[in-house]
Amino acid sequence: MYFFFVGSRESSSPDGRVTFVCGVIVLHDATPATGPPPPDVATSLGHLLESGDGSDVAFAVGGETFRAHRAVLAARSPVLRAGLLDSMAEATTPTVTLRDIEPETFGAMLRFMYTDTLPAEVDGERSPSEDFFLELLAAADRYSVDMLKVVYAQRLRDMLSVDKVGAILICAEVHGCSELKNKFLEFFVDDKNFKKVVLTEGYLQLIQSFSSLVDEIKARSEEKDERVLQEKKGSKYFDSSVVKVSMIMLNFLVAQLEALLFDT
């Protein structure tokens, strides 16, 4: 910071007082303070993945080959660490073949393990589909990439839709995503959503293979209706028969769908 004296003017009055007027210009140092640069570990590891420099293992997935580094994968996935560093066949095999995952899904998971970033697009699509998110969530659970599992569970929570609620509920149940499961159960038992969801293929899958989830849906509906009764009790404008009819219709629809499926 610098101070410059510009000039002054002097005046006097009949009573003997003297007034001085001065001008000062203050100049600040234009050079900004320099701090440490932002972390670039993820960027550097991303370049390492893309170049394949120093790679010591390759994965053959659906006709595609992905080169990687054992140390990086071992740090991010306990499942891969056990296979790549322990005394197993994969620990000395230069190429590991994976048959339980699609190339696009493995590629996205691999990039996340290096960079902690999500794919901006998949197969040229700007917005990856819900099905892709479900596949990636399943892969994250299978290979114990916990951070990826949390991130994609959060992404799926923002994708509430009637068509996918059944499939996402099944995925959340199988892969232990309790928050995601609770979010979609609450969406399911909402009256306006329930009437549409029970007509979807996902709900038929629930009835066929996940009867415990159907039981939870029934229990949630009963709890919700009980809360409504308690909140509205004593109101002259409230008719408790509406709630009773809602539960009767719920049980009727479930029973009809179950009978239709198991009779065929």
KATA-V911264 format. One record per residue. RES is the residue in three letters. OMEGA is omega in degrees with one decimal (none if undefined). Layout:
res: {RES/RES}
omega: {OMEGA/OMEGA}
This chain:
res: {MET/TYR/PHE/PHE/PHE/VAL/GLY/SER/ARG/GLU/SER/SER/SER/PRO/ASP/GLY/ARG/VAL/THR/PHE/VAL/CYS/GLY/VAL/ILE/VAL/LEU/HIS/ASP/ALA/THR/PRO/ALA/THR/GLY/PRO/PRO/PRO/PRO/ASP/VAL/ALA/THR/SER/LEU/GLY/HIS/LEU/LEU/GLU/SER/GLY/ASP/GLY/SER/ASP/VAL/ALA/PHE/ALA/VAL/GLY/GLY/GLU/THR/PHE/ARG/ALA/HIS/ARG/ALA/VAL/LEU/ALA/ALA/ARG/SER/PRO/VAL/LEU/ARG/ALA/GLY/LEU/LEU/ASP/SER/MET/ALA/GLU/ALA/THR/THR/PRO/THR/VAL/THR/LEU/ARG/ASP/ILE/GLU/PRO/GLU/THR/PHE/GLY/ALA/MET/LEU/ARG/PHE/MET/TYR/THR/ASP/THR/LEU/PRO/ALA/GLU/VAL/ASP/GLY/GLU/ARG/SER/PRO/SER/GLU/ASP/PHE/PHE/LEU/GLU/LEU/LEU/ALA/ALA/ALA/ASP/ARG/TYR/SER/VAL/ASP/MET/LEU/LYS/VAL/VAL/TYR/ALA/GLN/ARG/LEU/ARG/ASP/MET/LEU/SER/VAL/ASP/LYS/VAL/GLY/ALA/ILE/LEU/ILE/CYS/ALA/GLU/VAL/HIS/GLY/CYS/SER/GLU/LEU/LYS/ASN/LYS/PHE/LEU/GLU/PHE/PHE/VAL/ASP/ASP/LYS/ASN/PHE/LYS/LYS/VAL/VAL/LEU/THR/GLU/GLY/TYR/LEU/GLN/LEU/ILE/GLN/SER/PHE/SER/SER/LEU/VAL/ASP/GLU/ILE/LYS/ALA/ARG/SER/GLU/GLU/LYS/ASP/GLU/ARG/VAL/LEU/GLN/GLU/LYS/LYS/GLY/SER/LYS/TYR/PHE/ASP/SER/SER/VAL/VAL/LYS/VAL/SER/MET/ILE/MET/LEU/ASN/PHE/LEU/VAL/ALA/GLN/LEU/GLU/ALA/LEU/LEU/PHE/ASP/THR}
omega: {-176.8/178.6/177.6/176.0/-174.0/-177.7/-179.0/176.5/-175.1/175.9/-179.8/-179.9/-178.6/-177.1/175.1/178.8/-179.7/-179.7/177.2/176.3/-177.0/175.5/-178.8/175.4/179.7/179.9/176.9/175.7/-176.0/-178.1/-177.9/177.3/-178.5/176.2/178.8/178.5/179.1/179.5/-179.6/-179.7/-178.3/178.8/-179.4/178.9/175.8/176.7/179.8/178.5/-177.9/-177.5/-176.7/-179.9/177.0/-179.4/-178.4/175.8/177.1/178.5/175.1/-175.3/175.5/179.1/177.6/-179.7/179.0/176.4/-176.2/-176.3/-175.1/-175.8/-180.0/-178.5/179.5/179.3/-174.8/-174.3/176.8/179.4/178.7/177.2/180.0/-178.2/-172.7/-175.9/-179.7/-177.4/176.3/-178.0/-177.4/-176.6/-180.0/-179.4/-179.1/-179.8/179.8/179.6/177.9/-178.2/-175.3/-176.1/178.5/-179.1/-178.8/-179.4/180.0/179.4/179.1/179.0/179.5/179.6/178.5/-179.2/178.5/-167.4/-175.3/178.5/179.7/-179.8/178.2/179.8/179.9/-178.1/177.6/179.3/-177.0/-179.1/178.1/-175.9/176.4/178.9/178.3/177.7/178.9/178.9/-178.8/176.3/178.1/179.3/179.0/178.0/-177.9/-177.8/176.1/171.7/-166.5/-179.2/177.6/178.6/179.1/-177.3/-176.9/172.3/177.2/179.0/-179.6/177.6/-179.5/-176.8/179.8/176.3/-178.5/-174.3/-172.6/-173.6/179.9/-178.9/-179.1/175.8/178.6/-180.0/179.7/179.1/-176.7/-172.4/170.7/178.2/-171.8/-179.1/178.1/179.6/-179.1/179.5/-176.8/174.1/177.8/176.7/-176.5/-172.0/173.0/-172.0/-175.6/178.6/-174.0/-176.5/179.1/-175.7/-176.2/179.8/-177.0/178.4/179.4/179.4/175.8/176.8/176.9/-177.9/-176.7/-169.7/-175.4/-178.9/179.0/176.7/176.8/177.4/178.2/178.5/177.4/-178.8/178.4/-179.9/179.0/178.5/-179.5/-179.9/177.2/177.3/178.7/178.8/-178.2/-179.2/-174.3/-176.4/-179.6/178.8/-178.6/-179.6/-176.1/178.7/-177.2/-179.7/178.6/178.9/180.0/178.3/178.7/-179.9/178.3/179.4/178.5/-178.3/179.7/-179.4/178.6/-179.3/179.8/179.7/179.5/-179.9/179.8/-177.5/-173.9/174.6/-179.5/none}
